[in-house]
Amino acid sequence: MKSRPKVEEVLGVACMVALTLITLGNVLTRYFSDQSFAWTEEISVFLIVVMTLAGAAGVARRDGHIRIEYFYEGGSAARRRLLRLVAAAATALAFLVLAVLFTATVAGEIRWGETSMGLGVPRWWFTVAIPPLCLAIAARAAQAGWAAWRDR
């Protein structure tokens, strides 16, 4: 039975669709008018970051992050479980730290009124999505760790 798509999968697909449409519009505009939408670069970079973090959250939940298979597959079931727990804890901790640091970045951008180069809009509009996505990755890693903990 096929499961429903997770929130992070839907978000990743939405970002990919938006990136495709923005790029197609930019290519057509450049082809027909020899002009480009320079401001689309800022939006594209934002969408790529969101898509990457959404994908990382999905991979963290499935315990699919990169690992050194030589050490993982070469050991006992207890060692594989321990490595899964360590990987989940390290991932959750790293993304919790990133969430705190990016929250400080967003606060600084709001405080100092930084604006983007191309669009001239407040820069925090682009970075405000990063801390919740980092928290989502940490939560998904914690779920994978919990599943490894229960798996005896």
CYANA upper distance limits for C-alpha pairs under 8 A (distance plus 0.5 A):
  5 PRO  CA      9 GLU  CA      6.58
  5 PRO  CA     10 VAL  CA      7.07
  6 LYS  CA     10 VAL  CA      6.96
  6 LYS  CA     58 GLY  CA      8.27
  7 VAL  CA     11 LEU  CA      6.66
  8 GLU  CA     12 GLY  CA      6.54
  8 GLU  CA     54 ALA  CA      5.29
  8 GLU  CA     55 GLY  CA      7.07
  8 GLU  CA     57 ALA  CA      7.12
  8 GLU  CA     58 GLY  CA      6.63
  9 GLU  CA     13 VAL  CA      6.71
  9 GLU  CA     54 ALA  CA      7.34
  9 GLU  CA     55 GLY  CA      7.31
  9 GLU  CA     58 GLY  CA      7.30
 10 VAL  CA     14 ALA  CA      6.60
 11 LEU  CA     15 CYS  CA      6.70
 11 LEU  CA     51 MET  CA      7.51
 11 LEU  CA     54 ALA  CA      7.07
 12 GLY  CA     16 MET  CA      6.75
 12 GLY  CA     50 VAL  CA      7.86
 12 GLY  CA     51 MET  CA      5.11
 12 GLY  CA     52 THR  CA      8.05
 12 GLY  CA     54 ALA  CA      6.19
 12 GLY  CA     55 GLY  CA      6.83
 13 VAL  CA     17 VAL  CA      6.68
 13 VAL  CA     51 MET  CA      8.26
 14 ALA  CA     18 ALA  CA      6.68
 15 CYS  CA     19 LEU  CA      6.55
 15 CYS  CA     47 LEU  CA      6.05
 15 CYS  CA     48 ILE  CA      7.77
 15 CYS  CA     50 VAL  CA      7.80
 15 CYS  CA     51 MET  CA      6.28
 16 MET  CA     20 THR  CA      6.62
 16 MET  CA     47 LEU  CA      8.26
 16 MET  CA     51 MET  CA      7.69
 17 VAL  CA     21 LEU  CA      6.74
 18 ALA  CA     22 ILE  CA      6.57
 18 ALA  CA     47 LEU  CA      8.33
 19 LEU  CA     23 THR  CA      6.50
 19 LEU  CA     44 SER  CA      6.62
 19 LEU  CA     47 LEU  CA      7.39
 19 LEU  CA     48 ILE  CA      8.42
 20 THR  CA     24 LEU  CA      6.50
 21 LEU  CA     25 GLY  CA      6.54
 22 ILE  CA     26 ASN  CA      6.62
 22 ILE  CA     40 THR  CA      7.47
 22 ILE  CA     44 SER  CA      8.14
 23 THR  CA     27 VAL  CA      6.59
 24 LEU  CA     28 LEU  CA      6.63
 25 GLY  CA     29 THR  CA      6.52
 26 ASN  CA     30 ARG  CA      6.51
 26 ASN  CA     36 SER  CA      6.46
 26 ASN  CA     37 PHE  CA      6.47
 26 ASN  CA     40 THR  CA      8.34
 27 VAL  CA     31 TYR  CA      6.51
 27 VAL  CA     36 SER  CA      8.24
 28 LEU  CA     32 PHE  CA      6.61
 29 THR  CA     33 SER  CA      6.21
 29 THR  CA     34 ASP  CA      7.59
 29 THR  CA     35 GLN  CA      6.88
 29 THR  CA     36 SER  CA      6.72
 29 THR  CA     37 PHE  CA      8.28
 30 ARG  CA     34 ASP  CA      5.06
 30 ARG  CA     35 GLN  CA      5.31
 30 ARG  CA     36 SER  CA      5.57
 31 TYR  CA     35 GLN  CA      8.43
 37 PHE  CA     41 GLU  CA      8.45
 38 ALA  CA    118 GLY  CA      7.29
 39 TRP  CA     43 ILE  CA      7.70
 39 TRP  CA    118 GLY  CA      5.33
 39 TRP  CA    119 LEU  CA      6.24
 40 THR  CA     44 SER  CA      6.48
 41 GLU  CA     45 VAL  CA      6.59
 42 GLU  CA     46 PHE  CA      6.78
 42 GLU  CA    118 GLY  CA      7.50
 42 GLU  CA    119 LEU  CA      8.38
 43 ILE  CA     47 LEU  CA      6.66
 44 SER  CA     48 ILE  CA      6.61
 45 VAL  CA     49 VAL  CA      6.75
 46 PHE  CA     50 VAL  CA      6.75
 46 PHE  CA    126 PHE  CA      6.64
 46 PHE  CA    127 THR  CA      8.50
 47 LEU  CA     51 MET  CA      6.42
 48 ILE  CA     52 THR  CA      6.53
 49 VAL  CA     53 LEU  CA      6.70
 50 VAL  CA     54 ALA  CA      6.50
 50 VAL  CA    129 ALA  CA      8.04
 50 VAL  CA    130 ILE  CA      7.73
 50 VAL  CA    133 LEU  CA      8.14
 51 MET  CA     55 GLY  CA      6.57
 52 THR  CA     56 ALA  CA      6.62
 53 LEU  CA     57 ALA  CA      6.75
 53 LEU  CA    130 ILE  CA      8.49
 53 LEU  CA    133 LEU  CA      6.72
 53 LEU  CA    134 CYS  CA      7.61
 53 LEU  CA    137 ILE  CA      7.89
 54 ALA  CA     58 GLY  CA      7.03
 54 ALA  CA    133 LEU  CA      7.32
 54 ALA  CA    137 ILE  CA      8.27
 55 GLY  CA     59 VAL  CA      6.73
 56 ALA  CA     60 ALA  CA      6.48
 56 ALA  CA    137 ILE  CA      7.01
 57 ALA  CA     61 ARG  CA      6.88
 57 ALA  CA    133 LEU  CA      8.32
 57 ALA  CA    136 ALA  CA      6.74
 57 ALA  CA    137 ILE  CA      4.69
 57 ALA  CA    138 ALA  CA      8.22
 57 ALA  CA    140 ARG  CA      6.41
 57 ALA  CA    141 ALA  CA      8.07
 58 GLY  CA     62 ARG  CA      7.05
 58 GLY  CA    137 ILE  CA      8.26
 58 GLY  CA    140 ARG  CA      7.80
 59 VAL  CA     63 ASP  CA      6.61
 59 VAL  CA     64 GLY  CA      5.60
 59 VAL  CA     65 HIS  CA      6.68
 60 ALA  CA     64 GLY  CA      6.68
 60 ALA  CA     65 HIS  CA      6.86
 60 ALA  CA     88 ALA  CA      8.25
 60 ALA  CA    137 ILE  CA      7.07
 60 ALA  CA    140 ARG  CA      6.11
 60 ALA  CA    141 ALA  CA      5.44
 60 ALA  CA    144 ALA  CA      7.33
 61 ARG  CA    140 ARG  CA      5.11
 61 ARG  CA    141 ALA  CA      6.14
 61 ARG  CA    143 GLN  CA      6.79
 61 ARG  CA    144 ALA  CA      5.71
 62 ARG  CA    144 ALA  CA      7.21
 63 ASP  CA     84 ARG  CA      8.17
 63 ASP  CA     88 ALA  CA      8.34
 63 ASP  CA    141 ALA  CA      8.05
 63 ASP  CA    144 ALA  CA      6.47
 67 ARG  CA     72 TYR  CA      7.95
 68 ILE  CA     72 TYR  CA      6.84
 69 GLU  CA     73 GLU  CA      5.94
 69 GLU  CA     74 GLY  CA      8.04
 70 TYR  CA     74 GLY  CA      6.15
 71 PHE  CA     75 GLY  CA      6.97
 72 TYR  CA     79 ARG  CA      7.95
 72 TYR  CA     80 ARG  CA      6.05
 72 TYR  CA     83 LEU  CA      7.62
 73 GLU  CA     80 ARG  CA      7.73
 75 GLY  CA     79 ARG  CA      6.25
 75 GLY  CA     80 ARG  CA      7.02
 76 SER  CA     80 ARG  CA      6.84
 77 ALA  CA     81 ARG  CA      6.63
 78 ALA  CA     82 LEU  CA      6.67
 78 ALA  CA    152 ARG  CA      8.48
 79 ARG  CA     83 LEU  CA      6.62
 80 ARG  CA     84 ARG  CA      6.64
 81 ARG  CA     85 LEU  CA      6.72
 81 ARG  CA    148 ALA  CA      6.57
 81 ARG  CA    149 TRP  CA      8.03
 81 ARG  CA    151 ASP  CA      8.25
 81 ARG  CA    152 ARG  CA      8.47
 82 LEU  CA     86 VAL  CA      6.65
 83 LEU  CA     87 ALA  CA      6.48
 84 ARG  CA     88 ALA  CA      6.55
 84 ARG  CA    145 GLY  CA      7.29
 84 ARG  CA    148 ALA  CA      6.91
 85 LEU  CA     89 ALA  CA      6.58
 85 LEU  CA    145 GLY  CA      5.68
 85 LEU  CA    148 ALA  CA      6.71
 85 LEU  CA    149 TRP  CA      7.41
 86 VAL  CA     90 ALA  CA      6.51
 87 ALA  CA     91 THR  CA      6.52
 88 ALA  CA     92 ALA  CA      6.55
 88 ALA  CA    141 ALA  CA      5.54
 88 ALA  CA    142 ALA  CA      6.64
 88 ALA  CA    144 ALA  CA      6.89
 88 ALA  CA    145 GLY  CA      5.50
 89 ALA  CA     93 LEU  CA      6.53
 89 ALA  CA    141 ALA  CA      7.73
 89 ALA  CA    142 ALA  CA      7.40
 89 ALA  CA    145 GLY  CA      7.32
 90 ALA  CA     94 ALA  CA      6.51
 91 THR  CA     95 PHE  CA      6.71
 91 THR  CA    138 ALA  CA      7.07
 91 THR  CA    141 ALA  CA      6.73
 92 ALA  CA     96 LEU  CA      6.56
 92 ALA  CA    137 ILE  CA      7.56
 92 ALA  CA    138 ALA  CA      4.50
 92 ALA  CA    139 ALA  CA      7.38
 92 ALA  CA    141 ALA  CA      5.95
 92 ALA  CA    142 ALA  CA      6.64
 93 LEU  CA     97 VAL  CA      6.74
 93 LEU  CA    138 ALA  CA      7.52
 94 ALA  CA     98 LEU  CA      6.76
 94 ALA  CA    138 ALA  CA      8.36
 95 PHE  CA     99 ALA  CA      6.51
 95 PHE  CA    134 CYS  CA      5.73
 95 PHE  CA    135 LEU  CA      7.05
 95 PHE  CA    137 ILE  CA      7.14
 95 PHE  CA    138 ALA  CA      5.94
 96 LEU  CA    100 VAL  CA      6.91
 96 LEU  CA    134 CYS  CA      7.17
 96 LEU  CA    135 LEU  CA      6.60
 96 LEU  CA    138 ALA  CA      6.62
 97 VAL  CA    101 LEU  CA      6.73
 98 LEU  CA    102 PHE  CA      6.44
 98 LEU  CA    131 PRO  CA      7.79
 98 LEU  CA    134 CYS  CA      7.10
 99 ALA  CA    103 THR  CA      6.50
 99 ALA  CA    130 ILE  CA      7.79
 99 ALA  CA    131 PRO  CA      4.82
 99 ALA  CA    132 PRO  CA      7.57
 99 ALA  CA    134 CYS  CA      5.79
 99 ALA  CA    135 LEU  CA      6.67
100 VAL  CA    104 ALA  CA      6.89
100 VAL  CA    131 PRO  CA      7.65
101 LEU  CA    105 THR  CA      6.81
102 PHE  CA    106 VAL  CA      6.62
102 PHE  CA    127 THR  CA      8.13
102 PHE  CA    130 ILE  CA      7.30
102 PHE  CA    131 PRO  CA      6.19
103 THR  CA    107 ALA  CA      6.68
103 THR  CA    128 VAL  CA      8.17
103 THR  CA    131 PRO  CA      6.40
104 ALA  CA    108 GLY  CA      6.66
105 THR  CA    109 GLU  CA      6.70
106 VAL  CA    110 ILE  CA      6.69
106 VAL  CA    124 TRP  CA      6.00
106 VAL  CA    127 THR  CA      6.71
106 VAL  CA    128 VAL  CA      6.58
107 ALA  CA    111 ARG  CA      6.51
108 GLY  CA    112 TRP  CA      6.50
109 GLU  CA    113 GLY  CA      6.23
109 GLU  CA    114 GLU  CA      5.80
109 GLU  CA    122 PRO  CA      8.36
109 GLU  CA    123 ARG  CA      7.00
109 GLU  CA    124 TRP  CA      6.25
110 ILE  CA    114 GLU  CA      7.43
110 ILE  CA    122 PRO  CA      8.20
110 ILE  CA    123 ARG  CA      8.47
110 ILE  CA    124 TRP  CA      6.80
113 GLY  CA    122 PRO  CA      7.16
113 GLY  CA    123 ARG  CA      8.43
114 GLU  CA    122 PRO  CA      6.36
114 GLU  CA    123 ARG  CA      6.17
114 GLU  CA    124 TRP  CA      8.25
115 THR  CA    120 GLY  CA      5.75
115 THR  CA    121 VAL  CA      5.68
115 THR  CA    122 PRO  CA      4.77
115 THR  CA    123 ARG  CA      5.29
116 SER  CA    120 GLY  CA      5.29
116 SER  CA    121 VAL  CA      6.06
116 SER  CA    122 PRO  CA      6.68
116 SER  CA    123 ARG  CA      5.66
121 VAL  CA    125 TRP  CA      8.08
123 ARG  CA    127 THR  CA      7.32
124 TRP  CA    128 VAL  CA      5.97
125 TRP  CA    129 ALA  CA      8.39
127 THR  CA    131 PRO  CA      8.41
128 VAL  CA    132 PRO  CA      8.45
129 ALA  CA    133 LEU  CA      6.92
130 ILE  CA    134 CYS  CA      6.63
131 PRO  CA    135 LEU  CA      6.73
132 PRO  CA    136 ALA  CA      6.64
133 LEU  CA    137 ILE  CA      6.80
134 CYS  CA    138 ALA  CA      6.77
135 LEU  CA    139 ALA  CA      6.57
136 ALA  CA    140 ARG  CA      6.61
137 ILE  CA    141 ALA  CA      6.57
138 ALA  CA    142 ALA  CA      6.61
139 ALA  CA    143 GLN  CA      6.73
140 ARG  CA    144 ALA  CA      6.81
141 ALA  CA    145 GLY  CA      6.63
142 ALA  CA    146 TRP  CA      6.52
143 GLN  CA    147 ALA  CA      6.68
144 ALA  CA    148 ALA  CA      6.71
145 GLY  CA    149 TRP  CA      6.54
146 TRP  CA    150 ARG  CA      6.73
147 ALA  CA    151 ASP  CA      6.62
148 ALA  CA    152 ARG  CA      8.29
